[in-house]
Amino acid sequence: MSALTTTSDGFLLNGEPFRIISGAMHYFRVHPDQWADRLRKARLMGLNTVETYVPWNLHQPDPGTLVLDGLLDLPRYLSLARAEGLHVLLRPGPYICAEWDGGGLPSWLTADPDIRLRSSDPRFTKAVDDFLDLLLPPLLPHLAASGGPVIAVQVENEYGAYGDDTAYLEHLAEALRSRGVHELLFTCDQADPEHLAAGSLPGILATGTFGSKIEQSLDRLRAHQPEGPLMCSEFWIGWFDHWGEPHHVRDAADAAADLDRLLAAGASVNIYMFHGGTNFGFTNGANHDHAYSPTVTSYDYDAPLTESGDPGPKYHAFREVIARHAPVPEEPVPAPGARLPHTAVALDRRAPLLPQVSTLATPVHTDDPVTMDELGQRAGYVLYRTTVPVKADGLLHFAGGVGDRAQVFVDGAPVGVLERERHDETLPVRVPRAGATLEVLVENMGGVNYGPRIGAPKGLLGPVTFNGTVLHGWDCHPLPLDDLRAVPFADSGADTAAVPAFHHGTFEVGVPADSFLSLPGWTKGQAWINGFHLGRYWNRGPQHTLYVPAPVLHPGTNELVLLELQATTATRALLTDTADLGPEKS
């Protein structure tokens, strides 16, 4: 029997009246050595529960595998939540949205062009079942029935905005039940009558997602579900950012007033987000409505707890609101964390990418270029190389465009950039000699996480022609960049050629503390500290610093590596004590 049950208008936990006051915090967006700190701060704000998604694509990078370590050590995270006295709402998808690469669906699955995602297509449900067969056994001891913190589990995620395959939802519910999940199940959908109708199941609690219009949203939820608890399972108190757009913020007083309205109505709530964290590495998602729009590295979300784990204005405002409706610990609000002193890092060693690509990747030879998905690669870059048989001025045409950004080189010299965002397919070039080398470096900027374009292919998406003649004979170099130990760095000297290159420098640390990497003079690329992939930077903004978690650093000598894709004369980076997420838009 579930520890959490429902009445005509609320919840009971172990038979006692209970209101869920929860906040979202995704374990996979926070360094594991900081989980305990963030969970403690959740409790001190007055939360009794935390919520997290489960990213299928990282936990199962290949069929038949399961990764449960490091950032993905979910059992450890659940144990820490229990030790802090917090309950957990678990949202295992299979689709999570979350502004996460591909919405959490693995690329080895979405690469099948014929599969019907998020449906009762047997190919999809079998893949889900196989994943749950591996995922759930190590999680069962952490469910409330076994004394663990997980009191409720979500079925799918805002499914009513996507489809109406009730058989699929029923399959998911049964898949959880038949594998030992006896906790309360719930669905969540935007507070729209059509979405609620399409995304819910009889006998399973329906919850709503909204950030304003509290009374209207609760009324719609009650009209759909005449009895049972009212719950906002995603109370949106901020928003995410795309490259090239302003940084989104929401006034703390405005968000707190709506939280007060929710709690005054007797509703339960999950604040989205309590702590946003970071899209480390290549994990950010993207939207694609009228144009492709990738999400930035920071997932700060203007949340109560900042990206670096400090209480912000909403933390204090929400704590005051919660105290009007529920007990709040009498312990003081935590102070901001320590910061590393300002540190300049000289990047005095360099390795050009294109000439060294064979040290990082074994090429796959194909007649026509193949997509990143066909190379079995989830994220990162692919370098495509061929020759052009004639000397001429002309037009390169990339059938189908690129996924998502391509830099083009002829005999090692840059000749242009194409972007999916601009629907680019053609590029005028001068080929200086017959047999000139054509190289195309394609960057996966993040998989679409919402809507029908999930699984859109990456890399070169079709044949390439020069003045109408198809270019054949390609070497495709997959570059996931998950191990940089083979990069052959040498002293930089005065070489500032406008080609992609790795840059290396070292810096000293006394006592490790949080910091922010600032890159004035650099344009676009990736950053690693001591092998930990901080993520993507781009001077397009809005984000102009990358969060450096203290556990990434160690006393003594530390290493910084950048992959800079454009020309630069910069020779140093800065570690600062302040985040710069860009100009704000409320």
BELJOBEL-V413228 format. One record per residue. RES is the residue in three letters. OMEGA is omega in radians with two decimals (* if undefined). BURIAL is b if it has 16 or more other C-alpha atoms within 10 Angstrom, else e. Layout:
res=RES omega=OMEGA burial=BURIAL
res=RES omega=OMEGA burial=BURIAL
This chain:
res=MET omega=3.14 burial=e
res=SER omega=3.04 burial=b
res=ALA omega=3.13 burial=b
res=LEU omega=3.13 burial=b
res=THR omega=-3.10 burial=b
res=THR omega=2.98 burial=b
res=THR omega=-3.12 burial=e
res=SER omega=-3.09 burial=e
res=ASP omega=-3.11 burial=e
res=GLY omega=3.13 burial=b
res=PHE omega=2.89 burial=b
res=LEU omega=3.04 burial=e
res=LEU omega=-3.04 burial=e
res=ASN omega=3.07 burial=e
res=GLY omega=-3.12 burial=e
res=GLU omega=3.11 burial=e
res=PRO omega=-3.04 burial=e
res=PHE omega=3.02 burial=b
res=ARG omega=3.11 burial=b
res=ILE omega=2.99 burial=b
res=ILE omega=-2.91 burial=b
res=SER omega=3.02 burial=b
res=GLY omega=-3.13 burial=b
res=ALA omega=3.05 burial=b
res=MET omega=-3.06 burial=b
res=HIS omega=-3.08 burial=b
res=TYR omega=-3.05 burial=b
res=PHE omega=3.08 burial=b
res=ARG omega=-3.09 burial=b
res=VAL omega=3.10 burial=b
res=HIS omega=-3.05 burial=b
res=PRO omega=3.11 burial=b
res=ASP omega=3.12 burial=e
res=GLN omega=-3.12 burial=e
res=TRP omega=-3.07 burial=b
res=ALA omega=3.12 burial=b
res=ASP omega=-3.11 burial=e
res=ARG omega=3.11 burial=b
res=LEU omega=3.09 burial=b
res=ARG omega=-3.13 burial=b
res=LYS omega=3.03 burial=b
res=ALA omega=3.13 burial=b
res=ARG omega=-3.09 burial=b
res=LEU omega=3.05 burial=b
res=MET omega=3.14 burial=b
res=GLY omega=3.12 burial=b
res=LEU omega=3.02 burial=b
res=ASN omega=-3.04 burial=b
res=THR omega=2.94 burial=b
res=VAL omega=-3.12 burial=b
res=GLU omega=3.03 burial=b
res=THR omega=2.91 burial=b
res=TYR omega=3.02 burial=b
res=VAL omega=-3.08 burial=b
res=PRO omega=-3.13 burial=b
res=TRP omega=-3.01 burial=b
res=ASN omega=3.10 burial=b
res=LEU omega=3.13 burial=b
res=HIS omega=3.14 burial=b
res=GLN omega=-3.11 burial=b
res=PRO omega=3.08 burial=b
res=ASP omega=3.12 burial=b
res=PRO omega=3.08 burial=e
res=GLY omega=3.14 burial=e
res=THR omega=3.02 burial=e
res=LEU omega=3.13 burial=b
res=VAL omega=-3.14 burial=b
res=LEU omega=3.10 burial=e
res=ASP omega=3.12 burial=e
res=GLY omega=3.11 burial=e
res=LEU omega=-3.05 burial=b
res=LEU omega=-3.13 burial=b
res=ASP omega=-3.09 burial=e
res=LEU omega=3.09 burial=b
res=PRO omega=3.12 burial=b
res=ARG omega=3.12 burial=b
res=TYR omega=3.13 burial=b
res=LEU omega=3.09 burial=b
res=SER omega=3.12 burial=b
res=LEU omega=3.09 burial=b
res=ALA omega=3.12 burial=b
res=ARG omega=-3.14 burial=b
res=ALA omega=3.13 burial=e
res=GLU omega=-3.14 burial=b
res=GLY omega=-3.12 burial=e
res=LEU omega=2.97 burial=b
res=HIS omega=-3.09 burial=b
res=VAL omega=2.90 burial=b
res=LEU omega=-3.06 burial=b
res=LEU omega=-3.11 burial=b
res=ARG omega=-3.03 burial=b
res=PRO omega=3.09 burial=b
res=GLY omega=0.32 burial=b
res=PRO omega=3.07 burial=b
res=TYR omega=-3.10 burial=b
res=ILE omega=-3.03 burial=b
res=CYS omega=2.92 burial=b
res=ALA omega=-3.07 burial=b
res=GLU omega=-3.04 burial=b
res=TRP omega=-3.10 burial=b
res=ASP omega=3.11 burial=b
res=GLY omega=-3.08 burial=b
res=GLY omega=3.12 burial=b
res=GLY omega=3.13 burial=b
res=LEU omega=-3.05 burial=b
res=PRO omega=-3.09 burial=b
res=SER omega=3.11 burial=b
res=TRP omega=3.10 burial=b
res=LEU omega=-3.09 burial=b
res=THR omega=3.12 burial=b
res=ALA omega=3.09 burial=b
res=ASP omega=-3.04 burial=e
res=PRO omega=-3.07 burial=e
res=ASP omega=-3.06 burial=e
res=ILE omega=3.06 burial=e
res=ARG omega=-3.09 burial=e
res=LEU omega=3.06 burial=b
res=ARG omega=-3.13 burial=b
res=SER omega=3.11 burial=b
res=SER omega=2.96 burial=b
res=ASP omega=-3.07 burial=e
res=PRO omega=3.11 burial=e
res=ARG omega=3.14 burial=e
res=PHE omega=-3.09 burial=b
res=THR omega=3.09 burial=b
res=LYS omega=3.11 burial=e
res=ALA omega=3.09 burial=e
res=VAL omega=-3.13 burial=b
res=ASP omega=-3.14 burial=b
res=ASP omega=3.09 burial=e
res=PHE omega=-3.13 burial=b
res=LEU omega=3.09 burial=b
res=ASP omega=-3.14 burial=e
res=LEU omega=-3.03 burial=b
res=LEU omega=-2.92 burial=b
res=LEU omega=-3.12 burial=b
res=PRO omega=3.11 burial=e
res=PRO omega=3.12 burial=e
res=LEU omega=-3.07 burial=b
res=LEU omega=3.11 burial=b
res=PRO omega=-3.10 burial=b
res=HIS omega=3.04 burial=b
res=LEU omega=-3.06 burial=b
res=ALA omega=-3.14 burial=b
res=ALA omega=3.12 burial=b
res=SER omega=3.14 burial=e
res=GLY omega=-3.13 burial=e
res=GLY omega=-3.04 burial=b
res=PRO omega=-3.03 burial=b
res=VAL omega=-3.08 burial=b
res=ILE omega=3.14 burial=b
res=ALA omega=-3.08 burial=b
res=VAL omega=-3.09 burial=b
res=GLN omega=3.05 burial=b
res=VAL omega=-3.12 burial=b
res=GLU omega=-3.06 burial=b
res=ASN omega=-3.13 burial=b
res=GLU omega=-3.03 burial=b
res=TYR omega=-3.11 burial=b
res=GLY omega=3.08 burial=b
res=ALA omega=-3.04 burial=b
res=TYR omega=-3.02 burial=b
res=GLY omega=-3.13 burial=e
res=ASP omega=-3.12 burial=b
res=ASP omega=-3.09 burial=e
res=THR omega=3.12 burial=b
res=ALA omega=3.11 burial=e
res=TYR omega=3.12 burial=b
res=LEU omega=3.11 burial=b
res=GLU omega=3.10 burial=e
res=HIS omega=-3.14 burial=b
res=LEU omega=-3.14 burial=b
res=ALA omega=3.13 burial=b
res=GLU omega=3.11 burial=e
res=ALA omega=3.10 burial=b
res=LEU omega=-3.10 burial=b
res=ARG omega=-3.05 burial=e
res=SER omega=3.13 burial=e
res=ARG omega=2.97 burial=e
res=GLY omega=3.10 burial=e
res=VAL omega=-3.12 burial=b
res=HIS omega=3.09 burial=b
res=GLU omega=3.10 burial=b
res=LEU omega=3.03 burial=b
res=LEU omega=3.10 burial=b
res=PHE omega=2.99 burial=b
res=THR omega=3.03 burial=b
res=CYS omega=3.14 burial=b
res=ASP omega=3.03 burial=b
res=GLN omega=-3.02 burial=b
res=ALA omega=3.13 burial=b
res=ASP omega=-3.05 burial=b
res=PRO omega=-3.12 burial=e
res=GLU omega=3.13 burial=e
res=HIS omega=3.14 burial=b
res=LEU omega=-3.13 burial=b
res=ALA omega=-3.07 burial=b
res=ALA omega=-3.00 burial=b
res=GLY omega=-3.09 burial=b
res=SER omega=-3.13 burial=b
res=LEU omega=3.06 burial=b
res=PRO omega=3.09 burial=e
res=GLY omega=3.12 burial=e
res=ILE omega=-3.07 burial=e
res=LEU omega=3.04 burial=b
res=ALA omega=3.09 burial=b
res=THR omega=-3.07 burial=b
res=GLY omega=3.05 burial=b
res=THR omega=-3.13 burial=b
res=PHE omega=-3.13 burial=b
res=GLY omega=-3.12 burial=b
res=SER omega=-3.13 burial=b
res=LYS omega=-2.97 burial=e
res=ILE omega=-3.08 burial=b
res=GLU omega=-3.14 burial=e
res=GLN omega=-3.11 burial=e
res=SER omega=3.12 burial=b
res=LEU omega=3.10 burial=b
res=ASP omega=3.13 burial=e
res=ARG omega=3.11 burial=b
res=LEU omega=3.13 burial=b
res=ARG omega=3.10 burial=b
res=ALA omega=3.12 burial=e
res=HIS omega=-3.03 burial=b
res=GLN omega=-3.00 burial=b
res=PRO omega=3.14 burial=e
res=GLU omega=3.11 burial=e
res=GLY omega=-3.13 burial=b
res=PRO omega=2.94 burial=b
res=LEU omega=-3.14 burial=b
res=MET omega=2.96 burial=b
res=CYS omega=-3.04 burial=b
res=SER omega=2.94 burial=b
res=GLU omega=3.03 burial=b
res=PHE omega=-2.98 burial=b
res=TRP omega=-3.07 burial=b
res=ILE omega=3.09 burial=b
res=GLY omega=3.11 burial=b
res=TRP omega=-3.12 burial=b
res=PHE omega=-3.07 burial=b
res=ASP omega=2.97 burial=b
res=HIS omega=3.04 burial=b
res=TRP omega=3.10 burial=b
res=GLY omega=3.10 burial=b
res=GLU omega=3.10 burial=b
res=PRO omega=3.04 burial=b
res=HIS omega=-3.07 burial=b
res=HIS omega=3.04 burial=b
res=VAL omega=3.04 burial=b
res=ARG omega=-3.12 burial=b
res=ASP omega=-3.07 burial=e
res=ALA omega=-3.12 burial=b
res=ALA omega=3.13 burial=e
res=ASP omega=3.13 burial=e
res=ALA omega=-3.13 burial=b
res=ALA omega=3.12 burial=b
res=ALA omega=3.11 burial=e
res=ASP omega=3.05 burial=b
res=LEU omega=3.11 burial=b
res=ASP omega=3.12 burial=b
res=ARG omega=3.11 burial=b
res=LEU omega=-3.08 burial=b
res=LEU omega=3.11 burial=b
res=ALA omega=3.11 burial=e
res=ALA omega=3.14 burial=e
res=GLY omega=-3.08 burial=b
res=ALA omega=2.93 burial=b
res=SER omega=-3.02 burial=b
res=VAL omega=2.91 burial=b
res=ASN omega=-3.10 burial=b
res=ILE omega=-3.14 burial=b
res=TYR omega=0.01 burial=b
res=MET omega=2.89 burial=b
res=PHE omega=3.10 burial=b
res=HIS omega=-3.02 burial=b
res=GLY omega=-3.14 burial=b
res=GLY omega=-2.94 burial=b
res=THR omega=2.99 burial=b
res=ASN omega=-3.11 burial=b
res=PHE omega=3.06 burial=b
res=GLY omega=-3.11 burial=b
res=PHE omega=-2.98 burial=b
res=THR omega=-3.13 burial=b
res=ASN omega=3.07 burial=b
res=GLY omega=3.14 burial=b
res=ALA omega=2.97 burial=b
res=ASN omega=3.08 burial=b
res=HIS omega=3.04 burial=b
res=ASP omega=3.06 burial=e
res=HIS omega=3.13 burial=e
res=ALA omega=3.11 burial=e
res=TYR omega=-3.07 burial=b
res=SER omega=-3.14 burial=b
res=PRO omega=3.14 burial=b
res=THR omega=-3.10 burial=b
res=VAL omega=-3.10 burial=b
res=THR omega=3.13 burial=b
res=SER omega=2.98 burial=b
res=TYR omega=-3.12 burial=b
res=ASP omega=3.03 burial=b
res=TYR omega=-3.03 burial=b
res=ASP omega=-3.05 burial=b
res=ALA omega=3.09 burial=b
res=PRO omega=3.07 burial=b
res=LEU omega=-3.06 burial=b
res=THR omega=3.13 burial=b
res=GLU omega=-3.13 burial=b
res=SER omega=3.00 burial=b
res=GLY omega=3.11 burial=b
res=ASP omega=3.04 burial=b
res=PRO omega=3.09 burial=b
res=GLY omega=-3.10 burial=e
res=PRO omega=-3.12 burial=b
res=LYS omega=3.12 burial=b
res=TYR omega=-3.11 burial=b
res=HIS omega=-3.12 burial=b
res=ALA omega=-3.12 burial=b
res=PHE omega=3.13 burial=b
res=ARG omega=3.11 burial=b
res=GLU omega=3.14 burial=b
res=VAL omega=-3.12 burial=b
res=ILE omega=-3.12 burial=b
res=ALA omega=3.09 burial=e
res=ARG omega=-3.00 burial=e
res=HIS omega=-3.07 burial=e
res=ALA omega=3.11 burial=e
res=PRO omega=3.07 burial=e
res=VAL omega=-3.13 burial=b
res=PRO omega=-3.13 burial=e
res=GLU omega=3.11 burial=e
res=GLU omega=-3.11 burial=e
res=PRO omega=3.06 burial=e
res=VAL omega=-3.12 burial=e
res=PRO omega=3.08 burial=e
res=ALA omega=3.05 burial=e
res=PRO omega=-3.10 burial=e
res=GLY omega=3.11 burial=e
res=ALA omega=3.11 burial=e
res=ARG omega=3.05 burial=b
res=LEU omega=3.04 burial=b
res=PRO omega=3.10 burial=b
res=HIS omega=-3.06 burial=e
res=THR omega=3.03 burial=b
res=ALA omega=-3.12 burial=b
res=VAL omega=3.07 burial=b
res=ALA omega=3.11 burial=b
res=LEU omega=-2.94 burial=b
res=ASP omega=3.07 burial=b
res=ARG omega=-2.95 burial=b
res=ARG omega=3.05 burial=b
res=ALA omega=3.08 burial=b
res=PRO omega=-3.06 burial=b
res=LEU omega=-2.96 burial=b
res=LEU omega=3.13 burial=b
res=PRO omega=-3.06 burial=e
res=GLN omega=-2.98 burial=e
res=VAL omega=-3.11 burial=b
res=SER omega=3.08 burial=e
res=THR omega=-3.09 burial=e
res=LEU omega=-3.04 burial=b
res=ALA omega=2.99 burial=b
res=THR omega=-3.06 burial=e
res=PRO omega=3.01 burial=b
res=VAL omega=-3.09 burial=e
res=HIS omega=-3.14 burial=b
res=THR omega=3.10 burial=e
res=ASP omega=3.05 burial=e
res=ASP omega=3.14 burial=b
res=PRO omega=3.12 burial=b
res=VAL omega=-3.10 burial=b
res=THR omega=3.07 burial=b
res=MET omega=3.14 burial=b
res=ASP omega=-3.14 burial=b
res=GLU omega=3.04 burial=e
res=LEU omega=3.14 burial=e
res=GLY omega=-3.06 burial=e
res=GLN omega=-3.10 burial=b
res=ARG omega=-2.94 burial=b
res=ALA omega=3.08 burial=b
res=GLY omega=-3.03 burial=b
res=TYR omega=2.92 burial=b
res=VAL omega=3.02 burial=b
res=LEU omega=3.11 burial=b
res=TYR omega=-3.08 burial=b
res=ARG omega=3.05 burial=b
res=THR omega=3.07 burial=b
res=THR omega=3.09 burial=b
res=VAL omega=-2.94 burial=b
res=PRO omega=-3.05 burial=e
res=VAL omega=2.98 burial=e
res=LYS omega=-3.09 burial=e
res=ALA omega=2.85 burial=e
res=ASP omega=-3.10 burial=e
res=GLY omega=-3.01 burial=e
res=LEU omega=2.95 burial=b
res=LEU omega=3.10 burial=b
res=HIS omega=-3.14 burial=b
res=PHE omega=-3.08 burial=b
res=ALA omega=3.14 burial=e
res=GLY omega=3.14 burial=e
res=GLY omega=-3.09 burial=b
res=VAL omega=3.11 burial=b
res=GLY omega=0.30 burial=b
res=ASP omega=-3.13 burial=b
res=ARG omega=-3.07 burial=b
res=ALA omega=2.99 burial=b
res=GLN omega=-3.01 burial=b
res=VAL omega=-3.11 burial=b
res=PHE omega=3.02 burial=b
res=VAL omega=-3.04 burial=b
res=ASP omega=3.06 burial=e
res=GLY omega=-3.13 burial=e
res=ALA omega=-3.13 burial=e
res=PRO omega=-3.13 burial=b
res=VAL omega=3.08 burial=e
res=GLY omega=-3.13 burial=e
res=VAL omega=3.03 burial=b
res=LEU omega=-3.12 burial=b
res=GLU omega=3.03 burial=b
res=ARG omega=-3.12 burial=b
res=GLU omega=-3.11 burial=b
res=ARG omega=-3.11 burial=e
res=HIS omega=-3.12 burial=e
res=ASP omega=3.05 burial=b
res=GLU omega=-3.06 burial=b
res=THR omega=-3.12 burial=b
res=LEU omega=3.06 burial=b
res=PRO omega=-3.10 burial=e
res=VAL omega=2.98 burial=b
res=ARG omega=3.08 burial=e
res=VAL omega=-2.95 burial=b
res=PRO omega=-3.10 burial=e
res=ARG omega=3.02 burial=e
res=ALA omega=-3.12 burial=e
res=GLY omega=3.10 burial=e
res=ALA omega=-3.14 burial=b
res=THR omega=3.04 burial=b
res=LEU omega=3.09 burial=b
res=GLU omega=3.13 burial=b
res=VAL omega=3.12 burial=b
res=LEU omega=-3.06 burial=b
res=VAL omega=-3.12 burial=b
res=GLU omega=2.95 burial=b
res=ASN omega=-3.07 burial=b
res=MET omega=3.12 burial=b
res=GLY omega=-3.12 burial=b
res=GLY omega=3.09 burial=b
res=VAL omega=-3.05 burial=b
res=ASN omega=-3.09 burial=b
res=TYR omega=3.05 burial=b
res=GLY omega=-3.00 burial=e
res=PRO omega=-3.07 burial=e
res=ARG omega=3.06 burial=e
res=ILE omega=-3.12 burial=b
res=GLY omega=3.08 burial=b
res=ALA omega=-3.01 burial=b
res=PRO omega=3.14 burial=b
res=LYS omega=3.14 burial=b
res=GLY omega=2.99 burial=b
res=LEU omega=-2.91 burial=b
res=LEU omega=3.12 burial=b
res=GLY omega=3.14 burial=b
res=PRO omega=3.08 burial=b
res=VAL omega=3.13 burial=b
res=THR omega=2.98 burial=b
res=PHE omega=-3.06 burial=b
res=ASN omega=3.05 burial=e
res=GLY omega=3.13 burial=e
res=THR omega=-3.12 burial=e
res=VAL omega=3.10 burial=e
res=LEU omega=-3.12 burial=b
res=HIS omega=3.05 burial=b
res=GLY omega=-3.06 burial=e
res=TRP omega=2.89 burial=b
res=ASP omega=-3.09 burial=b
res=CYS omega=-3.09 burial=b
res=HIS omega=3.08 burial=b
res=PRO omega=-3.08 burial=b
res=LEU omega=3.07 burial=b
res=PRO omega=3.09 burial=b
res=LEU omega=3.12 burial=b
res=ASP omega=3.09 burial=e
res=ASP omega=-3.07 burial=e
res=LEU omega=-3.05 burial=e
res=ARG omega=-3.10 burial=e
res=ALA omega=-3.11 burial=e
res=VAL omega=-3.07 burial=b
res=PRO omega=-3.11 burial=e
res=PHE omega=3.02 burial=b
res=ALA omega=3.13 burial=e
res=ASP omega=-3.02 burial=e
res=SER omega=-3.04 burial=e
res=GLY omega=-3.12 burial=e
res=ALA omega=-3.05 burial=e
res=ASP omega=3.11 burial=e
res=THR omega=-3.12 burial=e
res=ALA omega=-3.04 burial=e
res=ALA omega=3.11 burial=b
res=VAL omega=3.09 burial=b
res=PRO omega=-3.11 burial=b
res=ALA omega=2.95 burial=b
res=PHE omega=3.10 burial=b
res=HIS omega=-3.01 burial=b
res=HIS omega=3.04 burial=b
res=GLY omega=3.10 burial=b
res=THR omega=3.10 burial=b
res=PHE omega=-3.09 burial=e
res=GLU omega=3.09 burial=b
res=VAL omega=3.02 burial=b
res=GLY omega=3.09 burial=e
res=VAL omega=-3.14 burial=e
res=PRO omega=3.09 burial=b
res=ALA omega=3.14 burial=b
res=ASP omega=3.10 burial=b
res=SER omega=3.10 burial=b
res=PHE omega=-3.11 burial=b
res=LEU omega=3.11 burial=b
res=SER omega=-2.99 burial=b
res=LEU omega=3.10 burial=b
res=PRO omega=3.14 burial=e
res=GLY omega=3.07 burial=e
res=TRP omega=-2.98 burial=b
res=THR omega=-3.01 burial=b
res=LYS omega=3.09 burial=b
res=GLY omega=-3.09 burial=b
res=GLN omega=-3.13 burial=b
res=ALA omega=3.08 burial=b
res=TRP omega=2.96 burial=b
res=ILE omega=-3.11 burial=b
res=ASN omega=3.11 burial=e
res=GLY omega=3.13 burial=b
res=PHE omega=-3.04 burial=b
res=HIS omega=-3.12 burial=b
res=LEU omega=3.12 burial=b
res=GLY omega=-3.03 burial=b
res=ARG omega=2.94 burial=b
res=TYR omega=-3.12 burial=b
res=TRP omega=-3.11 burial=b
res=ASN omega=3.00 burial=b
res=ARG omega=3.13 burial=e
res=GLY omega=0.19 burial=b
res=PRO omega=-3.03 burial=b
res=GLN omega=-3.12 burial=b
res=HIS omega=3.01 burial=b
res=THR omega=3.05 burial=b
res=LEU omega=3.12 burial=b
res=TYR omega=3.10 burial=b
res=VAL omega=3.14 burial=b
res=PRO omega=-3.13 burial=b
res=ALA omega=-3.10 burial=b
res=PRO omega=3.10 burial=e
res=VAL omega=-3.08 burial=b
res=LEU omega=3.03 burial=b
res=HIS omega=3.11 burial=e
res=PRO omega=-3.14 burial=e
res=GLY omega=-3.04 burial=e
res=THR omega=3.12 burial=e
res=ASN omega=-3.09 burial=b
res=GLU omega=2.99 burial=b
res=LEU omega=3.05 burial=b
res=VAL omega=3.02 burial=b
res=LEU omega=2.84 burial=b
res=LEU omega=3.11 burial=b
res=GLU omega=-3.02 burial=b
res=LEU omega=-3.04 burial=b
res=GLN omega=3.06 burial=b
res=ALA omega=3.07 burial=b
res=THR omega=2.97 burial=b
res=THR omega=3.14 burial=e
res=ALA omega=3.14 burial=e
res=THR omega=3.13 burial=b
res=ARG omega=3.03 burial=b
res=ALA omega=-3.11 burial=b
res=LEU omega=2.94 burial=b
res=LEU omega=-3.03 burial=b
res=THR omega=-3.12 burial=b
res=ASP omega=-3.04 burial=b
res=THR omega=3.06 burial=b
res=ALA omega=3.02 burial=b
res=ASP omega=-3.12 burial=b
res=LEU omega=2.98 burial=b
res=GLY omega=3.11 burial=b
res=PRO omega=-2.98 burial=e
res=GLU omega=3.02 burial=e
res=LYS omega=-3.13 burial=e
res=SER omega=* burial=e
